[in-house]
Amino acid sequence: ALPISLEVPSTAKLTPGGLRGGFAVMAYRSGRSIQDIMWTMRLRSQVTLESYLQETASLNALVDMSAPARKALCAASKVFPLLPAACS
């Protein structure tokens, strides 16, 4: 069997956890039920799914912000390193 390539560049610095969060948000936004998403992702706890959705939602919110707001958050992240990848 040939390996499957997602063709995501290494410069994106995505981890499997990041991809799982992205799937969770996509599935949720497309109207899939929480139970269906959990079954597909093989999650035992709804709390785990909630953390995926919250992490990805916060990154989406960053993208939707104005340039001055992103700049201010990125400056703050240097003091409190919460979003270093989103600011590079």
Secondary structure, DSSP 8 states (H G I E B T S, - for coil): ---------GGG---HHHHHHHHHHHHHHTT--HHHHHHHHT-S-HHHHHHHHHHHHHHHHHHHS-HHHHHHHHHHHHHS-S-TGGG-
